[in-house]
Amino acid sequence: MTWFLGCMTQHPEVLTKVRAEVDALAASTPSFPNVDFTEFEKLEYLMRSVSETLRLNPPVFNTNFRVLMEPKTIGGYKIPEKVPKGDFIVFLFFSFFSLAF
């Protein structure tokens, strides 16, 4: 939730669309804010915004370990020769999603 709110401060145009979507739901639902979960399915832009926030800032530190068996080039990056055979190489997947290519 904190990351989502932080992203909204950096992207006020998204916040405007999310607020408009919530306001439209509030206007069309007499029992608002006492709604059930089926009403939240109508908030498609909000759900996509939350999903994008989670993609950029995953809640779980996800890594992938590999053992270096021979000199490699991964994604255009050459693993230095001084890295000994048998050492662990760690991939931080969340960094892949936040890099500009």
N, C-alpha and C positions, 0 to 999 in steps of 0.2 A: 504494500500500500504506500509506503514511504517513497519508493522509487517511482511509482505511478504519479504521485503528487509532485515530485520533483520534476518529472518529465513534463507535466502539465504547465509548470511555471516556465519551462524552457520553450514550450510550443503553445503559445496562447491561442493560436488558430484551432488547434485540436481541442483545447479546453472549451472554446466557444461552441464547437460542434457537439461535444459531449453534453454540455449544459443544455443546449437546444434539444437534444434527444431526450434527456431526462425531463425537461420542462414539457415536452410534447406528451410523454407518458403520464406525467402528473395531471395534465389537462384532460387527458382521455380516460383516466382511471379515477372514479369517484372516491374510492377507498385509499387513495395515495396519502401517506407513505406506507400504509398497511397493505402491502401487495404480497402475493405469493411468488414463488420462483418462476412460474410460467410467464409472469409479466416481464421478468428480466431477459427472457429470450428476445423480446422486442428491442432491446438496447444493443443492437448489432455493432454500432460504431464504438460504443463503450467497451464491449467485449473484445473487439479487435484491437483497441488501444491498450487494454490491459494485457492481451496476448503479446503485443509488440514490446511492451515494457518488460515482460517476463523473458522474452527472447533476448533483449539487450542486457538485462540484469537478472540472470537466473538465480533463483533462491537457493540452489544447491551448488556447491563448489564442485564442478564436474571436471575430472582430469582423466587422461588416458596415458598409461605407461607403456613404453616399449623398450626392449633391450636392443642396444646397438650391436649388431653382429658384424657390420662392415661399414666403411664410409658411405654416407648417403647424402642425397640432396632431396629435401622435402619442401614442396611448394616453392621452389626456386631458391630456398635457403640451404646452403651447404653446411652440414654439420662439420665443425672444425676437426682437422686431423688429430689434434691433441686430445680429443675425447677418446678415452680408451675403449677398446672392444669389450662388451659386456656391461657397460654403463647404462643406466636408465635414461631414457629420453622421455620428458613429460610434455604432453600436449594439453594446453589449457583451452578447452573448447569455447568457453565464453568469450575469449579474446578474438576468436575467428569471426564471431558475429558483430564485433564492434570495430573491426578494422576496415578502413576504406581501401577498396581495390581499384 
